[in-house]
Structures are given as structure tokens and as C-alpha cells.
Amino acid sequence: MSDDSKPGPTQGKTTCLEIFCIQPGIPFDHAFSDLSVLLGCVAHFTTEAEMEGDLMAGSAARILSGLAKGLIDDMELGLNRAR
């Protein structure tokens, strides 16, 4: 008996910043874990950029937030497909 409520894997349909793409077939829990790490880095770099005026940290936050957005979008496709 399969669990139809379990989220599906990444679909591999989303591109990020026009040079990165999500690989298909990554299990949802692994993708979610990586997403959590990415968002933690974004928060850290954003704070560094604001508090220290660090332009490099600001650029890193922008790029990583784009990657996180791409991962979120692709995970959503996997969730919708599993329904």
C-alpha cells in the first residue's frame, strides 16, 4: 500500500538565476533539509551585508535566495504532482 500523501521528489523543471537548475528525483526530505541550510545562509549574509556594509555578503545573499526560490518552486511541483 502506497502513501499518496507523501510529497513527491523534485521535478527538475525549475531553473535558478538562468544558470542553475534543480535535478529531478531528489527526495523531498533531502531537498527540504538543503533548503533550510540555504535560507540560514541567506539570513546570515543579509545580516552581514546590513550590519557591516559587506557588498560581497549582499551578493551572496541575493544569489542564494534565488537558489532557494528555485528549490521551493520545484518542491511545490513535486507536492502538487503527489496529490
N, C-alpha and C positions, 0 to 999 in steps of 0.2 A: 504494500500500500504506500503510495507516494504522498508526500506532504505538499499539497498545492499552494499552501500559504507561505512556503519558504521562498525568500527572494531568489530570483534567478541570478546568474553570473553577469558580469559586464558584457555589453553587447558589441563593443568595439566599433561604434558608429560615430563617436564624438571626437572632434579634433580640438586641440588646445593651442591658442596663440599661433595658429596656422602651421606650426612645425612639429607639434606633438600629437599623438593620438593614443587613445585608450586601447589596450589589447583585449580582444574578446576572450571570454571564458574564465576570467579571474573570479574566484568565489566571492560572494557578497561580503562575508565577514573579513576577508583579507583586504578587499577594496575599502571597506569602511574603516579598518584599522589604519591603512595608509592615508585615508582622508583625514582622520583625526590628527595624525602626525603633521600633515601638510598645513592644516589650519592652525596648529600650535606654532609652527614656524612662521606663518603669516602674522600671527599675533605678536610674536617676539620681534620680528623685523619691523613691523609697523611701529611698535613702541620705540625701538632703537631709532628709527627714522624721525619720529616726532620729538623724542627727548634729546637726542644727540645731533639732530640735523644731518643724519647719515644718509646721503643720497644713494649709496650702494644698497643699504638695507631697504630703502624705499623701492628701489628697482627690484630687489629680490622679492619683496612682499607682493608687488604687482604681478610678477611672473608666476610665483607660487599660487597666488589667488586665482589666476587664470587656469592653472593646472587643476586646482581644487574644484573650480566651477565645472570644468570638463568632466572630471570624475563624478561629480554629483549628477550632472546631466545624464551620463552614461549609466550610472547606477539606477537612476529613475527609469530609464528604458528597460533595464533588467527587471525592476519591480513590476512595471506595467505588463511586461511580457509574461511574468509568472502568474498574473491574475487571471 
